[in-house]
Amino acid sequence: MTTALASATGGLTRADRGAVLAAAREIRQNARDLERDWTQRLRAAGTVLPPGDGLAESAFLAPGGGYRLPLGQLTELGDAARAFVSSLRIAPDSWAYLRGYGYYAADAAMYLPDRVPSAGTRWDIITSRWPFYRDLAAPMAAEAAVPPVPWGRWLAWLSFLEAIVNDLCAAAWCASSLGDGEASAMAMAGIAGVCELLAEAGWHWWNEPGRARQATWAARLSAVAGDPEFAGMLAGLGGRLRAERAPSWAVRAIREGDITWQAAAAFETVWPAVRAAHPASRFLLVSEVFGAMAAGPLWAAMMPDADRDVTALATTRMSVHEQEMGRVPATAWRTTAIPAAGRVVVHLDDSVFTGRTHAALRDALTGTPEAVYLAALTLDVGTPVNHPEEVTSLGRTVAGHMGYITTLARTPSGRLPSAASLWARRKRIAEDPAARVAGGSDRLLATLWHRYAEDIHA
């Protein structure tokens, strides 16, 4: 990342270039430190068997989110996990990605422009998976609940939980887009329940194994995936999408911040600093729905019980980024007010680009909060290099802009995130729609289109 940035910053002033490169280097070093620390702790815990084949644990983190396995390790999966991944195609790089095309297929951005199915049709993709989740919930949990868990089975279990969370996030987004508060609340309750399992399996399992109640995993996940009320809620949203001829953006499945490790890294960095600065306070975690809808529930599930008892959760849609990407119009629903009197507010977002989303959040808070912080899972270092006009149009120099967003991202922990955002490459002009995506600013979308080209062009 740093080498590529160094070659791309030639058009910036020396001060601008130095500010961008300094942030990029710090992010890269934070990632190295995190990998070293987490690898040692994971191995010391003994609850998960090492991956083998001479591969580092970090090699199994898939670019763009989720996990991947080399073909030779698919054989260690249990029957339920094999059923879960049975429909996966092998990507061009010969890894098996545990997030197949279907994970994203409900999103309009995963289709060629003239082939985008209606919102209702794409919603059917999500509802069709619910019986599958119900039937596999208990056996998937059983394959991962006895330590030491084989590496592949553990990653498959995390992937299964993330898939359910993603579909519930799609349901909450859809319900909010339709103005259905009851359905949105039900979806958010499901997200909270599955995030508890995700926190136990993906975090407590190797940090505080005593908090991972693995004997209850099967029953708790079945209570969500097998709940007929959830299935009815999903079917009801589908009916409304068709009856109201809902716009395409009412159904989406790509969440930029749905990478569990990034949320966990931000929690470990930011939350202790917030808690130390406000030892006797009450807190409000506000999750940005476009990129970090599940981050607040996941953080809450990772907290000690005493912290959770004084922490409330909320969601908000303040982001302008999705509008700029052309995914959601300016007329779409937005959050207008968030009661925050007396609370320490922590705003969770997948990244910080210009800081405008966080500024809008601050403007929407009602009452007088004790303090307000931004907890960004990643930091954008691409926009100042590849699209500096987006920075200068705000009346900032690139160096001044980097100072502003890094200050936001550092407060109160003093550290930048451990990952850069998947956004703002230099665009390559192309007539072909697929080439435009591959050469566009959105690195995440380009990664997915390359990986699932066969499905997209089918």
SULSUL-V602357 format. One line per field, one symbol per residue. phi: phi as a letter, one per 40 degrees, with the letter a starting at -180 (. if undefined). burial: # if it has 24 or more other C-alpha atoms within 12 Angstrom, else .. Layout:
phi->???
burial->???
This chain:
phi->.ccccdccccccccccccccccccccccccccccdccccccccccgcbcccgggccdcccccdghgbabcdccccccccccccccccccccdcgccccbcdddbccccccbcdcbcccdccccccccccccccdccdccccccbcbcccddcccccccccccccdcccccccccccccgcccccccccccdcccccccccccbcdbbbdccccccbdcccccccccccccccccccccccdcccfccdccbabcbcbcbdccccccdccccdcccccbcbbbbbcbccccbadcccdcddccccdccccbbbbababbcbcccccgcbcccccacbabcadgcccbccbcabbbgccccccccccbgbccabbbbccbbcbcdcccbcccccccgbcccccccccccdcccbcgbcccacccagcccbcaccdcccccbccccccccccccbdccccc
burial->##..##.##..#...#############.##..##..##..#....#####.....##.###########..##.###.###.##..####...##################...############.##.###############.###############################....#########################.#.####..###########..##.######.##....##########################..##.....#######################...##..############....##...####..###..################.###.##...#.##################.##.....#################.############.......#..#################..#..
